[in-house]
Amino acid sequence: MSKLLRILLIVIGLIVVVIVAGYFTIKAFLTPDTIQNIAEKAISESIHRPVEIGKVGLRIGLKVGITIDDIVLSNLQGFSPEPMMQIDRTTLNLKLLPLLRRQIVIAGIDLSGLKINVERNKKGKLNIPTIPSKKGKGTGWSLSLYSINISNGDIQYVDAKSKTEIQIKDIKQNIQFKGSKISFSGENTVYTLKGKNIPEMVIKTKNNAEYDTLKKNLYIKKVTALYEPIYLEASGTIEQMETINLSANLKIDDMSKLKSLIPTGSRPNRLSGALKTNFSVLGTLKKPRLDGRCELKNITIIPKGMIRGFEKIRGSLSFDQKAIRNIIIQGEIGNAKIDISGSITNLHDPILNIITKINGNLKDIESITDEMKDIKMKGPIFASMTVKGKMKSPSLFGEYSIRDAYINGIGLAKPITNLYIKGTIHGDAARIDKCSGQIGRSDFSFNGHLSNFKKPVIQINNKSKTIDLDELIPKSNKGKKEKGKPAPLTVQGRTQINTLTGLDMVFKNVNTNFTYENGIIDIRNCIADAFDGKVKFDFYYNANNPEPYSINTNMTSISSKKILKRFLKFENLEGKLTGVSNFDGNGLSQKEVISNLTASGNLTVKNGVFKNFEFLTKLLSWLGMKNYKTVKVNDFTVYFTINKGKVNVKDWALSSSVGNILSNGTIGLTGKVNLNVTTTLTKKYSDVVKNYHGEWIFPIDNKGRATIDIVVTGKLTNPKFSLDKNKIKKRIKGTIKNEFEKKQKEWEKKLKELLKGK
């Protein structure tokens, strides 16, 4: 055996002897009682609170360590009964050489199965105990840490005040101490339970960083956070814990998974696409500066309350902590192209400077909302707008146009065709330079302006050659719901119409103020030529169910035959009619008029004639005047009310060629009559009655005129007549006087006042 080999064997032998001797020395020093005492003191003096510990043991191998099982730290009073901290196993790694000198120096700590329960109660107090910064003397142990390792760790945070719960699970963290530097590396999973303002979230994080305790510099090698589909990666430095130099990347590959993060009240119906952002954080912790760029790729968003929305959104923008700049974004609604550019500054109270261009077709915005799902549209549309000012109250500037458009389903009987609109927008109003089109054979051409974009109000001045109300007012189909809803806008102003037709009427030279609001047509102070005379009227019509309407008229010397034929199907009275009347009802069909119409009015007919009026002819025939089919009318004054299908007749005074007739009672719109008629005939016709009814007794005045009181029942076309004998007796006694002329003058005076008031 060579000399070198003998020396080597001697050295190995000495090492073995030292190891064996060291083992027995450590075993002799670290008795179970000593280990238990060291463990209890180390934990209780570090935390300064009572701690329960389980089994304590000694591990001797390549490393020497003290193992402590089941450490339990109780919670503070006023919090949950669950422990504040639990550790399944704690290993205190000891330095070897100090042990040989019977000194305990802890070089490393391994924590396995760490569970920490952090709470904040409703008063805002935390359950974390205060750990003293100094140890007492004579503890028998000291720290000289190289590392702390945490495996299988869990931390739970429950906030009773904000009703928030966060769990950090699967914690794997290594902390290394090398001179003045502390390095960190590890990973964990963060769970946020569903709360009032946040959904349930699972975030996986990784960290790799180093902190220099002398220079106070933090070096972030790599920090990542993953919440599907959001991925964030950051690196950089924070020098002297003041100056920041960080760079980061944020990627969202599937934006549909972000919907749950948006509050329910504003959550879009659909969200998809991708987003990528690169940014840096510079400056200081007190005044950080953000600078970055964002790219959008194939994003689709259908806002809440809309059926269709914005698609194929792409582009880019740059941003900092105060502004969003260099916005260049394109998108589509249907086939309509949208281009957006500009900037948004002062983000805490945003100021806009955005240019938007839209080039497409009205068809692209069909069925965009529930309210518009029954509206059909087509026609090229172009708009170029600049939006400036604060987001709370922005101002718009630009131009717009619609050409050769078609719109149907907005509450009109026929669609709008050949629609042409051109105008500008300035501030909070839109100017309509020209708007023209057709609705059936109706035409319109106007200019004006629009205000209140949220609830549009359009003020216009219109001129039309022809307007046909039958093409504007939809006909209701019994049992079928009308498709389309009235346009959600208000149009008001003044219009001039050469010819206005509809509802079996014709008006010429119409000049009126009007309002259209959500299907309601309201015409005020309308002046027109109609029924061979002048008519002033107000007209109210609601196209919404049950379609109420209101018509107030002021007529001067119009054709009584034409107007009575139109409204009462009565064409037996010719003459010039003047008067005031008001009509209210629901529905314009004959059945609806009979059941719903209410009305009142004062009318007078001058210099007319009754021709073949069966009721009057039969009345005169019953009195003895045969074949009187034509009766001249000097003056016919009427005050009427219509209620529940009946015309109330009160002192209707007819001055005719045969005498005076005063009527009271009711005439049903179906033709049923119940009247009290007093006739004061001329001497000529009084003599005829006396010769025909010699047995009748009735009063004769000093002019030879007979006054006859008659009761009329039956139908207007087939009346039944009888004498009112009681009334005749009273008249003979002088208790009833003929008040025909007095009543006639009263109604004429009232009518003049009403006409003057109009």
Sequence and secondary structure as in RCSB ss.txt:
>XXXX:A:sequence
MSKLLRILLIVIGLIVVVIVAGYFTIKAFLTPDTIQNIAEKAISESIHRPVEIGKVGLRIGLKVGITIDDIVLSN
LQGFSPEPMMQIDRTTLNLKLLPLLRRQIVIAGIDLSGLKINVERNKKGKLNIPTIPSKKGKGTGWSLSLYSINI
SNGDIQYVDAKSKTEIQIKDIKQNIQFKGSKISFSGENTVYTLKGKNIPEMVIKTKNNAEYDTLKKNLYIKKVTA
LYEPIYLEASGTIEQMETINLSANLKIDDMSKLKSLIPTGSRPNRLSGALKTNFSVLGTLKKPRLDGRCELKNIT
IIPKGMIRGFEKIRGSLSFDQKAIRNIIIQGEIGNAKIDISGSITNLHDPILNIITKINGNLKDIESITDEMKDI
KMKGPIFASMTVKGKMKSPSLFGEYSIRDAYINGIGLAKPITNLYIKGTIHGDAARIDKCSGQIGRSDFSFNGHL
SNFKKPVIQINNKSKTIDLDELIPKSNKGKKEKGKPAPLTVQGRTQINTLTGLDMVFKNVNTNFTYENGIIDIRN
CIADAFDGKVKFDFYYNANNPEPYSINTNMTSISSKKILKRFLKFENLEGKLTGVSNFDGNGLSQKEVISNLTAS
GNLTVKNGVFKNFEFLTKLLSWLGMKNYKTVKVNDFTVYFTINKGKVNVKDWALSSSVGNILSNGTIGLTGKVNL
NVTTTLTKKYSDVVKNYHGEWIFPIDNKGRATIDIVVTGKLTNPKFSLDKNKIKKRIKGTIKNEFEKKQKEWEKK
LKELLKGK
>XXXX:A:secstr
  HHHHHHHHHHHHHHHHHHHHHHHHHHHS HHHHHHHHHHHHHHHH S EE   EEEEESSSEEEEEEEEEE  
 TTS SS SEEEEEEEEEE HHHHHTT  EEEEEEEEEEEEEEEE TTS B      S   S  S EEEEEEEEE
EEEEEEEEETTTTEEEEEEEEEEEEEEETTEEEEEEEEEEEE   SS   EEEEEEEEEEEETTTTEEEEEEEEE
EETTEEEEEEEEEETTTEEEEEEEEEES GGGGGGGS GGG  SEEEEEEEEEEEEEEESSSEEEEEEEEEEEEE
EE TTBSS EEEEEEEEEEESS EEEEEEEEEETTEEEEEEEEEE TTS EEEEEEEEEEEGGGGTTSBGGGTT 
EEE EEEEEEEEEEETTS EEEEEEEEEEEEEE SS SS EEEEEEEEEEEETEEEEEEEEEEETTEEEEEEEEE
E SSS EEEEEEEEEEEEHHHHS    TT   SS   SSEEEEEEEEEEEEETTEEEEEEEEEEEEETTEEEEEE
EEEEETTEEEEEEEEEE STT EEEEEEEEEEEEHHHHHHHHHS   EEEEEEEEEEEEEE  SHHHHHHH EEE
EEEEEEEEEEES HHHHHHHHHHT TT  EEEEEEEEEEEEEETTEEEEEEEEEEETTEEEEEEEEEETTSBEEE
EEEEEE HHHHHHHHHH TT    B TTS BEEEEEEEEBSSSEEEEE HHHHHHHHHTSS   HHHHHHHHHHH
HHHHHHH 
